[in-house]
């Protein structure tokens, strides 16, 4: 860390950064992760900060999509790692099982990140730094089962010992059951009949029959009415069983020592795994906290620009949401043309919250914590954040508030530079207003000269006026509802604000006589200045309301215009559909007329060949209309000639078939019937008819000079009477 790259603990305290860490720690699963969360501190390396934010952002995306990470919460194994440094030590089976699970988690995460590398590039890069050793889990799982117990197959000796234990135990149970039945029949046993003492099966014998039962007395009941006796027949078996269990325990220790020895070369790898999983637990906690506050991954500007858009104070957001209260977002911008902002306005108007919002979000971002802002926001990295917020009276040092603040300003002067963000609440208070204001002005000018960035809140008029002297200092005020004399908590940059001292006093019922006396005691210029600020704020509020009204009307006009555009679009689509339908029906009508003419010509000349030629000629004309010839290359022209030749051959064959069909007696008879029917038909107004050969029905509306006016519903058409055939007579 370079010199002057530090955040003083006082700044962390003033901005309540520890409360943010406490919220994050509640989401951590292990004690180690909770402790690590509470020890988070701001960073100063831009690449490191961006990487930490990206890790949290990628984890957050896994919570909000279907790409959930595999289960990765494993109890850290710090103590087990220490045993690997102690010779002849061993790790317990359940702890070994936990290590095995940790190894499997690392392997699963590695596969998962590789499979979805487009979604988790930073998490993949992080795990790539680990050496993957799945054989560690395999080695443990060969000896330890899923319940954290040593398997029978862990060694041949263990398998043999356990077989002997099981056989002996079954024999012991059988003999004990026999003894119990014998003494129960004799009436020596109590109601409970049997029990266990130190893993030994004992008979519950009535005290009066104690000497009649052979065996070892191992205990009595509280009242002394029952004695517990281990039968003589099972005593020796029990001793052999204890000896075998001792052998089993020694064999298990031997196996665990061998397994622990096998793990010792992997200690660096296991240490990395342990550290990685604790850190992943912290990343998960950060992501869940980001879900709670609506945090996003902010962008960092290339130049010196801090621009917070729709920024929320996270602690205020959490508190107000619990109470069902709204939170007003803030828009604040600092850059080289606007390095220092002086916020003024009434007490309890939100000045301090605006100042703290900037500082806390900056600390969070530089600590790899997502922040609740709009994605249009931009941040920069500060090497130092200095704060002077709240009542800083020091009891230990017997310093007054003002003395302490002067000491703090001295510290500011030593550390402040162009990479510093300073935040001062109620600048200059604690002393004589005129003298304190003058000293505060001198400090501010020095901070300005050193190129620092900062935000201060104040009621002093001389500090409000300093913005006119320096181009990179701007005024801002907390908006105030003058009509209702209530704060709106909205920050407006560009204009100083009134404290509304007399207005608020009047609102809460202070007599006018007192207020007027107070005004007379204040310098007239100060009163006029405050009144001017009040009028300007009133005018700004009016202009803002007009702007909002204008924007509302503009939006309504845009919506109306869009509605008209959509309506016209729908009407045009309907018109186009109607035109296409009309064209289709017109084409059908013309086709029907053409077919009727062809048949009229056939009836007149009785020449089938002539009819066929006319049909194909008409078809060729229609084809050329629908598929106009395009310019062709020589190769295409040659191919077209071959296609034409084939078509002609096909047409000749079709002609022959049609001619033969038309020559058949049945067709001629049908045509004669049609002709007779047509000749016999006398059309009348109201008849339903259709053009010969067509499918469209129409009603005759009018008959004039051998022509009928047909009504098709959407349109009308004039058709010769001879071309019509009857469908239905008018009743």
Number of C-alpha atoms within 10 A of each C-alpha: 9 7 6 14 18 17 19 12 10 14 21 20 13 18 23 15 21 16 14 19 23 14 18 23 24 14 20 25 17 17 13 17 24 21 15 17 26 18 11 16 17 21 23 18 14 14 10 14 18 18 15 21 28 21 24 27 26 19 25 25 16 17 16 10 8 8 14 13 13 11 9 17 17 17 18 22 18 13 10 17 19 13 15 20 11 10 11 11 16 20 20 17 21 16 16 25 21 19 24 20 20 23 22 20 20 23 16 16 18 19 13 17 20 17 12 12 14 10 16 21 15 21 22 21 15 13 17 13 10 15 14 16 15 14 12 17 18 14 14 23 19 12 22 22 16 12 10 16 15 23 17 18 13 18 15 9 15 21 16 13 17 16 13 14 19 12 11 17 15 11 13 20 14 13 14 22 13 13 17 21 13 13 17 16 9 10 12 21 25 16 11 10 18 18 14 14 12 7 9 15 21 26 29 26 28 19 17 11 15 18 10 10 18 12 18 13 16 15 15 16 11 8 7 10 13 23 23 26 25 25 20 14 15 20 18 11 17 18 12 14 19 14 12 17 16 13 16 19 12 13 18 23 18 14 18 23 18 14 18 22 17 14 19 17 11 13 15 12 17 23 15 14 23 22 17 17 20 26 17 20 25 27 27 25 26 30 27 22 23 22 17 14 19 16 23 21 24 23 15 18 14 9 10 20 20 22 21 26 18 16 21 26 24 22 17 16 20 15 12 13 13 9 9 9 12 10 16 16 21 21 19 22 19 23 15 16 12 17 23 29 26 28 31 29 26 22 16 12 21 22 27 20 18 24 25 22 23 25 26 22 24 22 24 20 25 26 19 25 31 27 25 25 26 19 14 11 21 19 22 21 22 23 23 21 25 26 27 22 22 12 13 15 15 12 9 6 8 10 14 15 18 17 16 19 22 16 12 15 18 12 12 19 13 9 14 23 20 18 19 23 24 23 26 22 21 18 24 26 18 17 13 10 13 13 12 17 22 16 16 21 20 13 18 19 14 14 21 20 11 15 17 18 28 26 25 25 26 26 23 21 17 14 25 23 15 17 19 12 9 13 12 18 25 25 24 23 27 27 26 25 13 16 7 9 15 15 17 13 21 18 23 18 19 15 20 27 30 24 23 19 13 17 14 17 14 15 12 9 8 13 11 12 9 11 15 11 10 11 14 10 9 10 10 11 9 12 15 11 14 20 16 14 19 21 15 16 22 17 12 15 16 12 12 12 12 12 12 12 12 12 12 12 12 12 12 12 12 12 12 12 12 12 12 12 12 12 12 12 12 12 12 12 12 12 12 12 12 13 12 12 13 14 12 12 16 14 12 15 19 14 16 20 20 16 18 19 14 18 18 16 15 17 15 9 11 13 14 18 16 14 22 20 14 14 15 14 12 15 12 11 11 13 12 10 10 8 9 9 9 6 8 11 9 9 8 11 12 12 13 13 11 11 12 12 12 12 12 11 12 12 15 13 12 14 19 14 12 15 17 12 14 18 13 10 10 11 12 14 11 11 16 13 12 14 14 11 12 17 11 10 13 11 20 17 15 17 18 21 20 24 24 21 17 17 11 14 16 20 22 23 15 14 17 10 7 10 16 23 19 25 18 15 9 9 10 14 13 14 18 15 19 18 18 23 22 18 13 13 12 11 5
